[in-house]
Amino acid sequence: MSPFRNRDLWALTLSHFIVDFFSGAVPILLAAQTAPLELTPAQIGVLAFGYRLSSSVTQPLFGLFADRRRAPLLALAGVLWNGVFIGLAGLAGHFGVLLGLLVIAGLGSAAFHPPGGAGVPYIIAPERRGTAMSIFLLGGNSGYAFGPLAAGFIFTAFGPHGALSFTVAALLIGPLLFFLLRGLRYEGSASPPDRSARPAQPGTARLRESVPLMGVGVLALVILLRQWASESVSVYLPQYFLAQGYNLAFAGNVSFVMRIMASLGSFVAGYLADRVGRNRVIVIGLLASAPALYALLHVTDGWVFALAGVQGLLRNASLPLTLLIGQELLPDRPGMMTGLTIGFTFIMGGIGTALTGLVAEHVGLAATLNWLPLLLLLSGLAAMGLPASWRRAQSLATGGR
């Protein structure tokens, strides 16, 4: 069945849209709380890191649970949990309370992503998984785009307390998601990994061990550098535009354009990767996104929206592809590997955001953001070292299958 006609895939995609809609509102919520709580750039970095930390380090645990239990219901619980507590964060009147609520909210995001992402390889034929994963991530990235757009208008009109609308929305959307997700079954649908390997040829055992480890290291470096830049842009770009004299609605609109084009970039990248190869798409996207980000920081008015779109399109092209690469490491544990890959992606973004905030405290936010394109450039260069295929590398290491 074509991914575009797969009902289960679209149910997961809608759920991904909603959970990341709430997550996408967090940077605008932080911008709205900056003046009332007198937040510094370092504190904003800590708040963003706290949310990312809780939404990342627990993902492998949720992934293990998802591999053994009814994963769709865990995904549903994650969506509701995330929305309810992000809404309550708008009521926080103190830095510590805001941090605590965001940390609690992050657990909902952590609960959703492993079972959500793990469902994709089980319900789609292997030759279409690049496209299917891109559709799934299209939902998340679109939600991540519409979140700040809606938050910008809500917080401009009602202030931080307007976040309560997210709590209400989460509770109202719950029954619909339960109806869509209750019938999903992952068990037995995926193509099992081929374990009938021939004995390794002399001298190949060392290669069998070193190739995956070397590839994992390169993949980790690519994700680290990309997410440091990506999350720092997402969190601090609204602060940057507020400092330039723009309002929250403008900042939310810019974030929307950048993220909606990022969702398109993820979708197109998966389609292209199925035809021209993953690594080529990853490298070109990351290298081209560096000058686009630098230009975005040095233009005004209408050009801001144009370059925000270009930058988001290019930067996010690698996201579904690095997730698929991570899943190939342990194909019989997709929930755990999805949790590890997405969790690592989230936590690297959180750590990078916190470091960006600390640097901005000393040299200024504008000067700090100007260095972020270098991280994207280095990530693209590192991606040149990714193995063409984990399975191909393992097959070569064991003397063929």
C-alpha distance (Angstrom), angle and dihedral (degrees) to the residues before:
residue distance angle dihedral
M1 . . .
S2 3.79 . .
P3 3.82 113.9 .
F4 3.80 88.3 -126.4
R5 3.83 90.9 63.0
N6 3.80 98.2 41.0
R7 3.82 108.5 115.0
D8 3.79 94.4 -164.8
L9 3.79 91.7 52.8
W10 3.80 91.3 52.2
A11 3.81 91.1 48.5
L12 3.79 89.5 55.4
T13 3.80 90.4 44.1
L14 3.82 92.5 53.6
S15 3.80 90.6 49.0
H16 3.79 89.5 49.8
F17 3.81 89.7 51.5
I18 3.80 92.1 54.2
V19 3.81 98.7 45.5
D20 3.80 92.2 48.3
F21 3.81 91.3 43.6
F22 3.79 86.3 66.0
S23 3.81 92.7 43.4
G24 3.80 91.2 49.2
A25 3.80 90.2 58.9
V26 3.82 92.8 60.3
P27 3.85 97.9 84.8
I28 3.82 90.7 49.9
L29 3.81 89.6 46.5
L30 3.80 88.7 53.8
A31 3.79 90.1 49.7
A32 3.82 90.0 50.0
Q33 3.81 91.0 49.9
T34 3.82 94.5 46.2
A35 3.81 96.6 88.0
P36 3.84 99.1 36.6
L37 3.81 93.2 48.5
E38 3.84 95.4 31.2
L39 3.79 91.9 -126.8
T40 3.81 120.1 -170.5
P41 3.84 123.6 -145.3
A42 3.81 89.2 -104.3
Q43 3.81 91.7 52.6
I44 3.80 90.8 48.4
G45 3.80 88.0 52.8
V46 3.81 90.8 50.6
L47 3.81 91.4 49.8
A48 3.80 92.4 49.6
F49 3.80 90.1 45.4
G50 3.81 91.8 50.2
Y51 3.78 91.6 54.5
R52 3.79 92.6 45.6
L53 3.80 92.7 44.9
S54 3.79 94.9 55.4
S55 3.80 91.5 42.0
S56 3.79 92.0 52.2
V57 3.81 115.8 33.3
T58 3.81 92.8 54.3
Q59 3.80 95.0 48.5
P60 3.83 95.8 90.6
L61 3.82 89.5 53.6
F62 3.78 91.5 50.5
G63 3.80 87.3 45.9
L64 3.80 92.4 55.6
F65 3.79 89.5 49.0
A66 3.81 90.8 48.4
D67 3.82 91.0 53.6
R68 3.82 89.5 58.2
R69 3.80 105.5 33.4
R70 3.79 141.0 40.1
A71 3.77 98.3 -59.5
P72 3.84 98.8 -170.8
L73 3.80 93.3 64.0
L74 3.80 90.6 50.0
A75 3.80 88.4 53.2
L76 3.81 90.1 51.2
A77 3.80 92.2 50.7
G78 3.80 89.9 50.9
V79 3.80 93.1 54.2
L80 3.81 93.5 51.1
W81 3.81 94.9 43.2
N82 3.79 93.2 51.1
G83 3.79 94.6 49.7
V84 3.80 96.3 45.5
F85 3.80 96.3 52.2
I86 3.80 96.8 40.7
G87 3.79 86.0 55.3
L88 3.80 91.4 51.0
A89 3.82 89.8 50.2
G90 3.79 87.8 71.2
L91 3.81 88.8 68.2
A92 3.81 94.2 55.2
G93 3.79 112.8 122.5
H94 3.79 97.5 -176.5
F95 3.80 135.7 49.3
G96 3.81 93.1 -120.2
V97 3.80 93.5 50.6
L98 3.80 91.2 48.4
L99 3.80 90.8 49.9
G100 3.80 92.2 49.4
L101 3.79 94.0 49.9
L102 3.80 92.5 48.1
V103 3.81 91.4 49.5
I104 3.81 90.0 51.3
A105 3.82 91.2 46.4
G106 3.79 90.8 52.7
L107 3.79 90.5 64.2
G108 3.79 88.3 67.4
S109 3.78 92.1 56.3
A110 3.80 88.7 47.0
A111 3.80 91.2 52.7
F112 3.80 93.6 51.5
H113 3.79 105.9 46.7
P114 3.85 103.1 59.5
P115 3.83 96.3 51.3
G116 3.79 91.3 36.7
G117 3.79 95.9 51.3
A118 3.80 93.5 37.5
G119 3.78 90.6 59.4
V120 3.79 93.7 64.5
P121 3.83 99.9 71.7
Y122 3.82 90.0 44.6
I123 3.79 97.6 55.5
I124 3.82 100.5 37.8
A125 3.81 131.7 64.1
P126 3.84 113.4 -106.4
E127 3.81 95.7 -112.8
R128 3.84 91.5 57.5
R129 3.79 100.1 43.0
G130 3.79 94.8 102.1
T131 3.80 90.0 58.9
A132 3.81 92.3 41.1
M133 3.80 93.8 51.1
S134 3.79 88.9 49.0
I135 3.82 90.3 53.6
F136 3.81 90.2 50.0
L137 3.79 91.6 49.2
L138 3.80 90.2 43.7
G139 3.79 86.2 66.2
G140 3.80 93.3 50.7
N141 3.78 95.4 43.7
S142 3.80 91.8 46.7
G143 3.79 89.9 51.9
Y144 3.79 89.3 47.1
A145 3.82 86.9 54.3
F146 3.79 99.0 46.5
G147 3.82 92.3 44.2
P148 3.82 96.1 71.0
L149 3.81 91.3 38.3
A150 3.80 91.7 57.5
A151 3.80 92.8 38.2
G152 3.79 91.8 53.1
F153 3.80 92.2 58.0
I154 3.81 94.6 39.2
F155 3.81 95.4 50.2
T156 3.80 92.6 43.0
A157 3.81 89.3 55.3
F158 3.81 101.9 35.8
G159 3.79 107.4 14.6
P160 3.83 123.4 -130.2
H161 3.82 91.8 -37.2
G162 3.79 87.6 69.6
A163 3.80 86.2 79.0
L164 3.81 87.4 82.5
S165 3.80 85.8 79.9
F166 3.82 87.0 71.5
T167 3.80 90.7 56.9
V168 3.80 90.8 51.1
A169 3.82 91.7 46.3
A170 3.81 92.1 51.2
L171 3.79 92.3 52.7
L172 3.80 93.0 46.8
I173 3.82 95.1 48.0
G174 3.82 93.9 49.3
P175 3.84 98.1 87.4
L176 3.81 92.4 50.7
L177 3.79 92.6 51.4
F178 3.80 91.2 47.1
F179 3.80 89.9 54.3
L180 3.81 91.9 49.9
L181 3.80 98.4 42.7
R182 3.80 103.8 37.6
G183 3.81 94.4 82.9
L184 3.80 98.0 49.7
R185 3.79 116.3 118.6
Y186 3.78 120.8 -175.5
E187 3.79 99.3 175.7
G188 3.76 117.0 110.4
S189 3.79 97.3 -1.4
A190 3.74 100.6 101.4
S191 3.76 125.3 83.3
P192 3.80 104.8 -105.0
P193 3.76 118.3 -124.5
D194 3.78 116.1 -99.8
R195 3.79 107.5 -111.9
S196 3.80 97.4 171.1
A197 3.76 94.7 104.1
R198 3.78 121.0 164.1
P199 3.80 116.3 -121.0
A200 3.76 111.7 -80.1
Q201 3.77 116.6 -99.8
P202 3.82 117.9 -116.3
G203 3.75 111.5 -74.6
T204 3.80 95.6 16.5
A205 3.81 98.9 97.1
R206 3.77 91.0 78.5
L207 3.80 91.2 49.5
R208 3.81 90.7 47.7
E209 3.79 89.5 57.8
S210 3.81 98.6 39.1
V211 3.81 101.2 46.5
P212 3.84 96.8 60.4
L213 3.81 92.6 41.6
M214 3.78 92.1 50.0
G215 3.79 90.5 46.1
V216 3.79 92.1 48.8
G217 3.79 89.8 52.5
V218 3.80 92.1 51.5
L219 3.81 91.9 46.3
A220 3.81 90.6 50.5
L221 3.81 91.4 50.5
V222 3.81 92.2 49.4
I223 3.81 91.4 50.8
L224 3.81 93.8 43.9
L225 3.80 95.2 53.7
R226 3.79 94.9 39.9
Q227 3.80 94.9 48.9
W228 3.79 94.0 44.8
A229 3.79 89.0 59.1
S230 3.80 96.4 36.1
E231 3.80 98.3 50.3
S232 3.79 92.9 41.3
V233 3.80 89.3 55.3
S234 3.81 91.7 47.6
V235 3.81 94.1 49.6
Y236 3.80 102.4 36.7
L237 3.80 103.7 33.6
P238 3.84 91.3 78.9
Q239 3.83 88.7 50.1
Y240 3.80 89.2 48.4
F241 3.80 93.3 53.7
L242 3.80 92.6 45.1
A243 3.81 87.8 55.2
Q244 3.82 88.3 51.1
G245 3.81 90.0 58.3
Y246 3.81 100.1 -98.8
N247 3.82 122.7 129.3
L248 3.80 132.1 -119.7
A249 3.80 92.7 -96.5
F250 3.83 90.9 57.2
A251 3.81 91.2 47.3
G252 3.79 90.4 49.1
N253 3.80 91.6 49.4
V254 3.81 92.1 51.6
S255 3.80 90.5 49.0
F256 3.79 89.5 49.3
V257 3.80 93.9 52.5
M258 3.80 92.3 46.6
R259 3.79 93.8 47.8
I260 3.79 98.3 41.9
M261 3.79 88.4 53.4
A262 3.80 88.1 46.2
S263 3.79 88.5 57.1
L264 3.80 89.4 51.0
G265 3.80 89.1 48.6
S266 3.80 91.6 54.1
F267 3.79 91.7 49.4
V268 3.80 96.0 47.2
A269 3.81 90.9 44.3
G270 3.80 92.6 57.3
Y271 3.80 91.1 49.2
L272 3.81 92.1 49.0
A273 3.80 93.2 43.9
D274 3.81 90.8 58.5
R275 3.81 86.9 58.1
V276 3.81 110.3 30.8
G277 3.80 103.0 21.3
R278 3.79 135.6 -88.3
N279 3.76 100.3 -106.3
R280 3.78 95.1 54.0
V281 3.82 90.9 53.4
I282 3.82 92.6 46.4
V283 3.81 94.7 50.1
I284 3.80 97.3 44.6
G285 3.80 93.1 45.7
L286 3.80 95.0 50.9
L287 3.80 96.1 43.4
A288 3.80 93.2 48.5
S289 3.81 93.5 46.7
A290 3.82 92.8 62.5
P291 3.84 98.4 69.9
A292 3.81 89.9 38.9
L293 3.81 90.8 58.4
Y294 3.80 92.9 46.6
A295 3.80 90.4 51.5
L296 3.82 91.3 48.1
L297 3.80 90.3 60.3
H298 3.82 92.6 53.9
V299 3.81 104.3 48.4
T300 3.80 134.2 75.3
D301 3.80 141.2 -144.2
G302 3.82 115.5 -13.9
W303 3.79 94.7 9.7
V304 3.81 88.7 59.9
F305 3.80 91.2 65.9
A306 3.81 94.1 44.4
L307 3.79 94.2 51.0
A308 3.80 93.1 40.3
G309 3.80 87.4 58.8
V310 3.80 94.5 47.4
Q311 3.78 92.5 46.1
G312 3.80 93.8 49.4
L313 3.81 92.4 46.6
L314 3.80 93.2 54.0
R315 3.80 100.0 36.8
N316 3.79 97.0 53.9
A317 3.80 96.8 45.5
S318 3.79 90.9 96.1
L319 3.82 97.4 50.6
P320 3.84 101.6 88.6
L321 3.79 91.0 38.9
T322 3.80 96.2 55.2
L323 3.81 88.4 48.1
L324 3.81 91.7 53.7
I325 3.80 90.5 47.3
G326 3.80 89.4 53.0
Q327 3.82 92.1 50.1
E328 3.81 91.0 53.8
L329 3.80 90.7 62.9
L330 3.80 91.6 74.2
P331 3.82 108.8 9.9
D332 3.81 95.4 177.7
R333 3.82 91.4 58.2
P334 3.81 102.8 48.6
G335 3.80 94.6 153.4
M336 3.77 93.8 54.1
M337 3.81 93.6 43.3
T338 3.80 92.0 47.1
G339 3.79 88.0 51.5
L340 3.79 92.4 48.2
T341 3.80 94.6 46.8
I342 3.80 97.5 43.4
G343 3.80 90.8 38.0
F344 3.79 91.4 53.5
T345 3.80 89.2 46.1
F346 3.80 91.4 52.8
I347 3.78 97.2 44.5
M348 3.79 93.7 47.8
G349 3.78 88.2 53.2
G350 3.80 90.6 49.0
I351 3.79 94.4 49.1
G352 3.79 91.1 46.2
T353 3.80 91.4 50.1
A354 3.80 91.7 51.6
L355 3.81 91.1 49.4
T356 3.80 90.6 48.2
G357 3.80 89.5 53.5
L358 3.79 92.4 50.4
V359 3.79 91.9 50.3
A360 3.81 91.1 46.5
E361 3.81 89.5 55.9
H362 3.81 89.0 64.2
V363 3.81 106.7 32.0
G364 3.80 103.1 22.1
L365 3.79 132.9 -98.4
A366 3.81 97.7 -94.8
A367 3.81 93.3 51.1
T368 3.80 91.3 47.6
L369 3.80 94.5 50.5
N370 3.81 90.2 52.2
W371 3.81 89.3 67.3
L372 3.81 95.3 54.4
P373 3.85 95.3 84.3
L374 3.80 87.7 64.6
L375 3.82 89.4 62.2
L376 3.81 91.2 54.1
L377 3.79 90.5 48.8
L378 3.81 91.5 51.6
S379 3.81 90.6 46.7
G380 3.80 90.6 54.6
L381 3.79 91.8 49.0
A382 3.81 90.8 49.2
A383 3.82 90.3 50.8
M384 3.80 89.0 64.7
G385 3.81 86.1 74.3
L386 3.82 96.0 57.3
P387 3.83 114.3 117.7
A388 3.80 112.8 -108.4
S389 3.81 90.0 -124.0
W390 3.79 132.5 -3.2
R391 3.77 91.2 -145.6
R392 3.78 91.9 47.9
A393 3.78 90.4 49.0
Q394 3.80 91.7 49.3
S395 3.80 90.8 46.2
L396 3.79 90.2 52.2
A397 3.78 90.3 46.9
T398 3.80 93.1 53.4
G399 3.78 95.1 43.3
G400 3.83 95.7 -101.8
R401 3.76 134.4 -56.0
